[in-house]
Amino acid sequence: MMRNLILILLSVFALNANGQDDEAYLKANAVLIDNPYKLNDRIYTLLDPFQIIMFGEMHGTNESAPFVNGLAALMTSKGDSIQVGLEITPALMNKFLLLHTDSSIYQSEFFANPPYLDGRESFAWANLISLLNKNPKVNIFFFDTGRDKNEEKFRDSLMSENIKKQLLRYPTRRIITLSGNYHNKISNHVSMTSFLIRDKSLNLASKICSLNMEYKEGTCMANFQNGFGKKMLGSYPSIYNTTEGYDNYLLLLSPKSNYEYNGFYYIKNITAATMISSR
C-alpha cells in the first residue's frame, strides 16, 4: 500500500525567510488542541474578530467534523448564535430539512443514495449534522449547488451566493462553513471565499477567516483519477509538521504569508472516513 503513497507538498507559506523565525512564530502563536470536541478559550479569542469562519478539508477524512462541531460548541458556549453550512446540495437533504431527526439524516438522498461519491457521504459528516442539530443555538444550512452544466460551471459563485443569503437572513449570527479546501482558498479568484471577500455589498473582507486542513500523513477516501477508495497521503517535512510537541494545533498566519488561507488546523495523522453507502 505504501506504493500508493501520494506526497502532497505543503504550500509555501513561509512567515519569514528564515526557518528559525518560522519555528519561533509557530511556538508563539499555535494553539494546541487536545480534544477537537472541546476547544479552549484561546481559540475563541483567536477567532472572535471574525463573523465568517470557512474551513476547508481533504474530503473523506474523519478529523474535520469534530473540529467544526468543536468550533460551534465553543462559540455557542460563549453566547453566540451560529449558522453552520455544509457543502451539500439542499435538495439532497430534504428529509432532514423537513423532520430534523437523526434517522432523517441517514434517509436523506445525500447519504442514502448519493448521486456521486467524493468522500463527503460519510458517517463523520452525518454525525456532525446530528451533533449540530442537538445544539439549540445552531442553525444548519446546506450551500452546494446542483450538478447541471450551468450550475457546475459557476459552482463556486453560486455557493458564495447561497452563503450570502444565509448571512443576510440572520445578520447577527456567525457562520462556520465546511467544504473542500479548493473552495475556500483566498488566493483563488474563482473560489467561493474569494467571491465573498470581494463582495462590496457585504464589506466583510476583514471579517472572513479561511482555514485549511494540514497534516503529516494518513489516509482518506477519495478518487484521484483511479477510482474511489482509500488513499494514502503524506507531506514533505517542514517546521509545521516536525516540531516536537505540536501534533495537533490551530495557527493563524501573518498577513505577509504566501499561504492560500488565513491559517490552518494541523493534524499529525488523518484517517479515512467510512462511507454510509458504497453505492
The 8 nearest C-alpha neighbors of each residue, nearest first, counted from 0:
[[1, 2, 3, 4, 231, 230, 229, 5],
 [0, 2, 4, 3, 231, 5, 232, 230],
 [3, 1, 0, 4, 5, 231, 230, 6],
 [2, 4, 1, 0, 5, 231, 230, 232],
 [5, 3, 231, 1, 2, 232, 6, 233],
 [6, 4, 232, 231, 233, 3, 7, 230],
 [7, 5, 233, 234, 232, 8, 4, 235],
 [6, 8, 234, 233, 5, 9, 232, 235],
 [7, 9, 234, 235, 10, 6, 233, 11],
 [8, 10, 234, 7, 11, 235, 213, 237],
 [11, 9, 12, 8, 258, 259, 257, 7],
 [12, 10, 13, 258, 257, 9, 8, 256],
 [11, 13, 258, 257, 256, 10, 14, 259],
 [14, 12, 15, 11, 256, 16, 257, 21],
 [13, 15, 256, 21, 12, 253, 255, 16],
 [14, 16, 13, 17, 20, 21, 18, 256],
 [15, 17, 13, 18, 14, 20, 21, 19],
 [16, 18, 20, 19, 15, 21, 13, 14],
 [19, 17, 21, 20, 22, 16, 238, 15],
 [18, 20, 22, 21, 17, 23, 238, 24],
 [21, 19, 23, 17, 18, 22, 24, 15],
 [22, 20, 18, 24, 19, 23, 14, 25],
 [21, 23, 25, 19, 24, 20, 238, 26],
 [22, 24, 20, 26, 21, 25, 27, 19],
 [25, 23, 21, 27, 22, 26, 28, 20],
 [24, 26, 22, 29, 28, 23, 27, 21],
 [27, 25, 23, 24, 28, 29, 22, 245],
 [26, 28, 24, 25, 23, 29, 22, 30],
 [27, 29, 25, 26, 24, 250, 30, 251],
 [30, 28, 250, 25, 249, 26, 248, 31],
 [31, 29, 249, 248, 28, 32, 250, 42],
 [30, 32, 248, 247, 29, 33, 249, 245],
 [31, 33, 248, 247, 34, 35, 30, 38],
 [34, 32, 31, 35, 247, 38, 37, 248],
 [33, 35, 36, 37, 32, 38, 69, 66],
 [36, 34, 66, 37, 69, 65, 38, 32],
 [35, 37, 69, 65, 34, 38, 66, 68],
 [38, 36, 35, 34, 69, 39, 73, 72],
 [39, 37, 35, 69, 36, 73, 34, 42],
 [40, 38, 41, 42, 37, 43, 73, 32],
 [39, 41, 43, 42, 44, 38, 73, 45],
 [42, 40, 44, 43, 39, 45, 30, 38],
 [43, 41, 45, 40, 44, 39, 46, 38],
 [42, 44, 40, 46, 45, 41, 47, 74],
 [45, 43, 41, 47, 42, 46, 40, 48],
 [44, 46, 42, 43, 47, 41, 48, 251],
 [47, 45, 43, 44, 48, 49, 42, 208],
 [46, 48, 44, 49, 43, 45, 50, 42],
 [49, 47, 46, 206, 50, 45, 44, 205],
 [50, 48, 206, 47, 207, 51, 46, 208],
 [49, 51, 173, 206, 207, 174, 52, 48],
 [52, 50, 174, 207, 49, 173, 175, 208],
 [53, 51, 175, 208, 209, 207, 174, 176],
 [54, 52, 209, 176, 175, 210, 208, 177],
 [53, 55, 210, 177, 211, 176, 209, 178],
 [180, 56, 54, 211, 179, 178, 177, 183],
 [57, 55, 180, 179, 212, 58, 178, 211],
 [56, 58, 179, 59, 60, 180, 212, 55],
 [59, 57, 118, 60, 56, 119, 179, 117],
 [118, 58, 60, 220, 219, 272, 119, 271],
 [61, 59, 271, 272, 219, 270, 58, 62],
 [62, 60, 272, 123, 270, 63, 271, 64],
 [61, 63, 64, 60, 65, 269, 66, 270],
 [64, 62, 66, 65, 61, 67, 56, 60],
 [63, 65, 67, 66, 127, 62, 123, 124],
 [66, 64, 68, 36, 67, 35, 63, 69],
 [65, 67, 35, 69, 63, 64, 68, 70],
 [68, 66, 70, 64, 69, 65, 63, 71],
 [67, 69, 65, 71, 66, 70, 72, 64],
 [68, 70, 36, 66, 72, 67, 71, 35],
 [71, 69, 67, 73, 68, 72, 74, 66],
 [70, 72, 68, 74, 69, 73, 75, 67],
 [71, 73, 69, 75, 70, 74, 76, 68],
 [74, 72, 70, 76, 71, 75, 69, 38],
 [75, 73, 77, 71, 76, 79, 72, 70],
 [74, 76, 79, 78, 77, 72, 73, 80],
 [77, 75, 73, 74, 78, 72, 79, 71],
 [78, 76, 74, 75, 79, 73, 43, 72],
 [77, 79, 75, 76, 80, 74, 136, 73],
 [80, 78, 75, 74, 77, 81, 172, 76],
 [79, 81, 136, 172, 75, 137, 173, 78],
 [82, 80, 137, 173, 172, 174, 136, 79],
 [81, 83, 138, 174, 137, 139, 173, 175],
 [84, 82, 175, 139, 176, 174, 140, 138],
 [83, 85, 176, 140, 141, 139, 175, 177],
 [86, 84, 141, 177, 87, 176, 142, 178],
 [85, 87, 143, 178, 142, 141, 177, 84],
 [86, 88, 143, 141, 85, 142, 89, 91],
 [87, 89, 143, 144, 91, 90, 141, 142],
 [90, 88, 141, 92, 91, 87, 93, 142],
 [91, 89, 93, 92, 88, 145, 108, 87],
 [90, 92, 109, 108, 89, 88, 93, 107],
 [93, 91, 107, 89, 90, 95, 94, 96],
 [94, 92, 96, 90, 95, 91, 97, 107],
 [95, 93, 97, 107, 103, 96, 92, 98],
 [94, 96, 103, 99, 104, 98, 97, 93],
 [95, 97, 93, 94, 99, 98, 92, 89],
 [98, 96, 94, 95, 93, 99, 103, 92],
 [97, 99, 95, 100, 96, 94, 103, 93],
 [100, 98, 95, 96, 97, 103, 101, 132],
 [101, 99, 103, 102, 98, 95, 104, 129],
 [100, 102, 104, 103, 129, 99, 105, 95],
 [101, 103, 104, 105, 100, 106, 95, 99],
 [102, 104, 95, 106, 100, 94, 105, 101],
 [105, 103, 95, 101, 102, 107, 106, 125],
 [104, 106, 103, 102, 107, 110, 111, 101],
 [107, 105, 103, 111, 104, 102, 108, 94],
 [108, 106, 92, 94, 104, 105, 109, 111],
 [107, 109, 111, 112, 91, 110, 113, 92],
 [110, 108, 113, 91, 107, 111, 112, 92],
 [109, 111, 108, 120, 113, 105, 112, 107],
 [112, 110, 108, 106, 107, 105, 109, 113],
 [111, 113, 108, 110, 109, 114, 276, 278],
 [114, 112, 109, 115, 110, 108, 111, 116],
 [113, 115, 112, 116, 109, 108, 278, 91],
 [116, 114, 113, 117, 278, 112, 109, 120],
 [115, 117, 118, 113, 120, 114, 227, 119],
 [116, 118, 221, 119, 115, 222, 58, 59],
 [59, 119, 117, 58, 220, 120, 221, 116],
 [118, 120, 121, 59, 58, 117, 124, 116],
 [121, 119, 110, 118, 274, 275, 109, 124],
 [120, 122, 274, 123, 275, 124, 119, 273],
 [121, 123, 125, 124, 126, 275, 273, 274],
 [124, 122, 121, 126, 125, 61, 64, 127],
 [123, 125, 127, 121, 126, 122, 64, 128],
 [126, 124, 122, 128, 127, 123, 121, 129],
 [125, 127, 129, 123, 128, 124, 122, 130],
 [126, 128, 124, 130, 125, 129, 64, 131],
 [129, 127, 131, 125, 126, 130, 132, 124],
 [128, 130, 126, 132, 127, 131, 101, 125],
 [131, 129, 127, 133, 132, 128, 126, 134],
 [132, 130, 128, 134, 133, 129, 127, 137],
 [131, 133, 129, 130, 134, 128, 137, 139],
 [132, 134, 131, 130, 135, 129, 137, 128],
 [133, 135, 131, 132, 136, 137, 130, 72],
 [136, 134, 137, 133, 132, 138, 131, 80],
 [135, 137, 80, 134, 81, 75, 138, 79],
 [138, 136, 81, 135, 82, 134, 80, 131],
 [137, 139, 82, 83, 81, 140, 136, 132],
 [140, 138, 83, 82, 84, 137, 141, 132],
 [139, 141, 84, 83, 85, 142, 138, 82],
 [142, 140, 85, 87, 89, 84, 88, 86],
 [141, 143, 161, 86, 158, 87, 88, 85],
 [142, 144, 88, 87, 86, 158, 141, 145],
 [145, 143, 88, 154, 150, 158, 146, 142],
 [144, 146, 147, 150, 88, 143, 151, 90],
 [145, 147, 151, 150, 148, 144, 149, 154],
 [148, 146, 150, 149, 151, 145, 152, 144],
 [149, 147, 151, 150, 152, 146, 153, 145],
 [148, 150, 152, 151, 147, 153, 146, 154],
 [151, 149, 153, 154, 147, 152, 148, 146],
 [150, 152, 154, 148, 146, 149, 153, 147],
 [151, 153, 149, 150, 154, 148, 155, 147],
 [154, 152, 150, 156, 151, 155, 157, 149],
 [153, 155, 151, 157, 150, 156, 152, 158],
 [156, 154, 191, 158, 157, 190, 153, 159],
 [155, 157, 159, 153, 158, 154, 191, 160],
 [156, 158, 160, 154, 159, 155, 153, 161],
 [159, 157, 155, 161, 160, 156, 142, 143],
 [158, 160, 191, 162, 156, 157, 161, 163],
 [161, 159, 163, 157, 158, 162, 164, 156],
 [160, 162, 158, 164, 163, 159, 142, 157],
 [163, 161, 159, 165, 160, 164, 166, 158],
 [162, 164, 160, 166, 161, 165, 159, 167],
 [165, 163, 167, 161, 166, 162, 168, 160],
 [166, 164, 168, 162, 163, 167, 169, 161],
 [165, 167, 163, 170, 169, 168, 164, 162],
 [166, 168, 170, 164, 165, 169, 163, 162],
 [167, 169, 165, 166, 164, 170, 163, 171],
 [168, 170, 166, 167, 171, 172, 165, 82],
 [171, 169, 167, 166, 172, 168, 173, 165],
 [170, 172, 169, 173, 80, 166, 50, 167],
 [173, 171, 80, 81, 170, 169, 174, 82],
 [172, 174, 50, 81, 51, 82, 80, 171],
 [173, 175, 82, 51, 83, 81, 52, 50],
 [174, 176, 83, 52, 53, 51, 84, 82],
 [177, 175, 84, 53, 83, 85, 54, 52],
 [178, 176, 54, 85, 55, 86, 53, 84],
 [179, 177, 55, 86, 180, 56, 85, 54],
 [178, 180, 55, 56, 181, 182, 57, 58],
 [55, 179, 181, 56, 182, 183, 178, 211],
 [182, 180, 179, 183, 184, 190, 55, 178],
 [183, 181, 190, 180, 191, 184, 179, 192],
 [184, 182, 192, 180, 181, 55, 190, 191],
 [185, 183, 186, 259, 187, 260, 182, 181],
 [184, 186, 193, 260, 187, 259, 192, 183],
 [185, 187, 259, 184, 188, 193, 260, 258],
 [188, 186, 189, 190, 184, 185, 193, 259],
 [187, 189, 193, 190, 186, 194, 185, 184],
 [190, 188, 187, 193, 191, 155, 194, 156],
 [191, 189, 182, 193, 192, 155, 187, 188],
 [190, 192, 155, 159, 194, 193, 182, 156],
 [193, 191, 183, 195, 194, 190, 185, 196],
 [192, 194, 196, 190, 185, 195, 191, 188],
 [195, 193, 191, 197, 192, 196, 198, 159],
 [194, 196, 198, 192, 193, 197, 159, 191],
 [195, 197, 204, 193, 194, 198, 192, 203],
 [198, 196, 194, 195, 199, 193, 204, 202],
 [199, 197, 195, 200, 201, 196, 194, 202],
 [200, 198, 202, 201, 197, 203, 196, 195],
 [199, 201, 198, 202, 203, 197, 195, 163],
 [200, 202, 203, 199, 198, 195, 163, 204],
 [203, 201, 199, 200, 204, 198, 196, 197],
 [202, 204, 206, 201, 205, 196, 207, 195],
 [205, 203, 196, 206, 207, 202, 197, 195],
 [204, 206, 203, 207, 49, 208, 196, 202],
 [205, 207, 49, 203, 50, 204, 51, 208],
 [208, 206, 51, 49, 204, 205, 52, 50],
 [209, 207, 52, 261, 53, 49, 51, 210],
 [208, 210, 53, 261, 260, 52, 54, 183],
 [211, 209, 263, 54, 262, 260, 261, 53],
 [210, 212, 263, 55, 54, 264, 180, 213],
 [211, 213, 264, 56, 263, 265, 55, 214],
 [214, 212, 265, 264, 211, 266, 263, 215],
 [215, 213, 266, 267, 265, 216, 268, 269],
 [214, 216, 267, 234, 233, 240, 268, 266],
 [217, 215, 233, 268, 232, 214, 234, 269],
 [216, 218, 269, 268, 232, 270, 231, 233],
 [219, 217, 231, 270, 271, 230, 232, 269],
 [218, 220, 271, 59, 60, 230, 229, 270],
 [221, 219, 59, 229, 228, 118, 271, 230],
 [220, 222, 227, 228, 118, 117, 219, 59],
 [221, 223, 227, 226, 224, 225, 228, 117],
 [222, 224, 225, 221, 226, 227, 230, 228],
 [225, 223, 222, 226, 227, 221, 228, 117],
 [226, 224, 223, 222, 227, 228, 221, 230],
 [227, 225, 222, 224, 228, 223, 221, 229],
 [228, 226, 222, 221, 220, 225, 229, 116],
 [227, 229, 220, 221, 230, 226, 222, 219],
 [228, 230, 220, 219, 221, 218, 271, 231],
 [231, 229, 219, 218, 220, 228, 232, 221],
 [230, 232, 218, 4, 217, 5, 3, 219],
 [233, 231, 5, 217, 216, 218, 4, 6],
 [232, 234, 216, 6, 215, 7, 5, 217],
 [235, 233, 7, 8, 6, 215, 9, 216],
 [234, 236, 8, 237, 9, 233, 6, 7],
 [237, 235, 240, 241, 234, 238, 239, 215],
 [236, 238, 239, 240, 241, 235, 9, 242],
 [237, 239, 241, 240, 242, 22, 21, 236],
 [238, 240, 237, 241, 242, 25, 22, 236],
 [239, 241, 237, 238, 215, 242, 236, 267],
 [240, 242, 238, 239, 237, 243, 236, 245],
 [243, 241, 238, 245, 240, 239, 244, 22],
 [244, 242, 245, 241, 246, 240, 238, 239],
 [243, 245, 246, 242, 247, 241, 31, 26],
 [246, 244, 243, 247, 242, 248, 31, 240],
 [245, 247, 267, 244, 266, 248, 265, 240],
 [248, 246, 266, 265, 32, 245, 31, 267],
 [249, 247, 31, 32, 30, 265, 264, 29],
 [248, 250, 264, 30, 29, 263, 265, 31],
 [251, 249, 29, 262, 263, 252, 28, 30],
 [250, 252, 262, 261, 263, 249, 253, 28],
 [253, 251, 262, 261, 250, 254, 256, 14],
 [252, 254, 255, 256, 14, 251, 261, 262],
 [255, 253, 256, 252, 261, 257, 14, 258],
 [256, 254, 253, 257, 14, 252, 15, 13],
 [255, 257, 14, 12, 253, 258, 254, 13],
 [258, 256, 12, 11, 259, 255, 13, 14],
 [257, 259, 12, 256, 260, 11, 10, 261],
 [260, 258, 186, 184, 185, 257, 261, 10],
 [261, 259, 209, 262, 258, 185, 184, 210],
 [262, 260, 209, 252, 251, 210, 208, 259],
 [263, 261, 251, 210, 252, 260, 250, 211],
 [264, 262, 211, 210, 250, 212, 249, 265],
 [263, 265, 249, 212, 248, 213, 211, 250],
 [264, 266, 213, 247, 248, 214, 212, 263],
 [267, 265, 247, 214, 268, 246, 213, 269],
 [266, 268, 215, 246, 214, 247, 265, 216],
 [269, 267, 217, 216, 266, 215, 214, 270],
 [268, 270, 217, 218, 266, 62, 216, 60],
 [271, 269, 218, 60, 217, 61, 219, 272],
 [270, 272, 219, 60, 218, 220, 59, 61],
 [271, 273, 60, 61, 59, 121, 274, 270],
 [274, 272, 121, 122, 275, 271, 123, 59],
 [273, 275, 121, 276, 120, 122, 272, 277],
 [276, 274, 121, 122, 110, 120, 273, 277],
 [275, 277, 278, 274, 111, 110, 112, 120],
 [276, 278, 274, 275, 116, 113, 112, 273],
 [277, 276, 112, 113, 116, 115, 114, 111]]
